[in-house]
Amino acid sequence: MTASSCIRVFADAAHIKHSKQRLASAAPGIEAVAAVLALAGNEVRLKMLFLLLDQQQLCVCDLADVLQMNVSAISQHLRKLKDGGVVQARKVGQTVFYTLTPALRPLVQPLLASASTALTTAAV
């Protein structure tokens, strides 16, 4: 006996074909979102994204101070986010400032807005 089964009278071939085409055309975007979510799935990196969204830009030392972590650990997380195209770096003198990649801001913002709303709602 199988754990799940499909009891369908007939398959709508046109609907299935259309869905496959839509999925194929959306595949690059889905892959990009999956990559961002995989990186943001780590709690520390998600906190970093929240802070970068909230503050616009932060340096490694700022993130280390806020998250109470050492600079080396923060740098490793930032490298992963940068390699994944989620954040970008801008050097000013000796200091490197990190910001969210503008193209990914619309993806990250609603995710983190819900976290912020959940905190506000829980506090009430």
C-alpha positions as CSV (number, residue, x, y, z in Angstrom):
1,M,0.0,0.0,0.0
2,T,1.4,3.4,-0.9
3,A,1.4,6.3,1.5
4,S,-0.3,8.6,-0.9
5,S,-2.2,8.1,-4.1
6,C,-3.8,10.3,-6.7
7,I,-7.5,9.7,-7.5
8,R,-8.0,11.7,-10.7
9,V,-10.7,11.0,-13.2
10,F,-8.8,12.5,-16.1
11,A,-5.7,14.5,-16.6
12,D,-6.1,17.9,-18.2
13,A,-3.2,17.6,-20.6
14,A,-3.4,21.3,-21.7
15,H,-3.3,22.5,-18.0
16,I,-0.3,20.2,-17.3
17,K,1.5,21.4,-20.4
18,H,0.9,25.0,-19.6
19,S,2.1,24.5,-16.0
20,K,5.3,22.8,-17.2
21,Q,6.0,25.7,-19.6
22,R,5.4,28.3,-16.8
23,L,7.7,26.4,-14.5
24,A,10.4,26.1,-17.2
25,S,10.2,29.9,-17.9
26,A,10.3,30.7,-14.2
27,A,13.2,28.2,-13.5
28,P,16.0,30.8,-13.4
29,G,14.1,33.0,-11.0
30,I,13.2,30.1,-8.8
31,E,16.8,29.0,-8.7
32,A,17.9,32.5,-7.7
33,V,15.3,32.7,-4.9
34,A,16.3,29.2,-3.7
35,A,19.9,30.3,-3.5
36,V,19.0,33.4,-1.5
37,L,16.8,31.4,0.8
38,A,19.5,28.8,1.3
39,L,21.9,31.5,2.4
40,A,19.2,33.2,4.6
41,G,18.3,29.9,6.2
42,N,21.1,30.3,8.6
43,E,19.9,32.4,11.6
44,V,23.1,34.5,11.9
45,R,23.0,35.4,8.2
46,L,19.3,36.2,8.4
47,K,20.0,38.5,11.4
48,M,22.7,40.1,9.3
49,L,20.3,40.6,6.4
50,F,17.7,42.1,8.8
51,L,20.3,44.6,10.1
52,L,21.5,45.5,6.6
53,L,17.9,46.1,5.5
54,D,17.3,48.2,8.6
55,Q,20.5,50.2,8.6
56,Q,21.2,50.3,4.8
57,Q,25.0,49.6,5.4
58,L,27.2,48.3,8.1
59,C,30.8,47.3,8.4
60,V,32.1,44.0,9.8
61,C,32.9,45.6,13.2
62,D,29.3,47.0,13.5
63,L,27.8,43.6,12.7
64,A,30.2,41.8,15.2
65,D,29.3,44.3,17.9
66,V,25.6,44.0,17.4
67,L,25.6,40.2,17.0
68,Q,28.2,39.7,19.8
69,M,30.4,37.6,17.6
70,N,34.0,37.8,16.6
71,V,35.0,39.6,13.4
72,S,36.3,36.4,11.8
73,A,33.0,34.6,12.1
74,I,31.1,37.6,10.8
75,S,33.5,37.9,7.8
76,Q,32.9,34.2,6.9
77,H,29.1,34.8,6.8
78,L,29.6,37.9,4.8
79,R,31.8,36.1,2.3
80,K,29.0,33.5,1.8
81,L,26.4,36.2,1.3
82,K,28.7,38.2,-1.0
83,D,29.6,35.0,-3.1
84,G,25.9,34.3,-3.3
85,G,25.2,37.8,-4.6
86,V,23.0,38.8,-1.7
87,V,25.3,41.6,-0.3
88,Q,27.8,43.8,-1.9
89,A,30.9,45.5,-0.5
90,R,32.1,49.1,-0.8
91,K,35.5,50.1,0.6
92,V,35.9,53.6,2.1
93,G,39.5,54.0,3.2
94,Q,40.3,51.1,5.4
95,T,36.7,50.2,6.2
96,V,34.5,47.9,4.1
97,F,30.8,48.6,4.2
98,Y,28.2,46.0,3.3
99,T,24.8,46.6,1.8
100,L,22.0,44.4,0.4
101,T,22.3,43.9,-3.3
102,P,19.6,46.3,-4.7
103,A,18.1,43.7,-7.0
104,L,17.5,41.3,-4.1
105,R,16.0,43.9,-1.7
106,P,12.4,43.3,-3.0
107,L,12.9,39.6,-2.2
108,V,14.4,40.0,1.2
109,Q,12.3,42.9,2.5
110,P,8.9,41.0,2.8
111,L,10.6,38.1,4.5
112,L,12.2,40.3,7.1
113,A,9.2,42.6,7.4
114,S,7.1,39.6,8.6
115,A,9.8,38.9,11.3
116,S,9.6,42.5,12.4
117,T,5.8,42.4,12.5
118,A,5.9,39.1,14.5
119,L,8.1,40.8,17.1
120,T,5.9,43.8,17.3
121,T,2.7,41.8,17.6
122,A,4.2,39.5,20.2
123,A,5.2,42.5,22.3
124,V,1.7,43.9,22.4
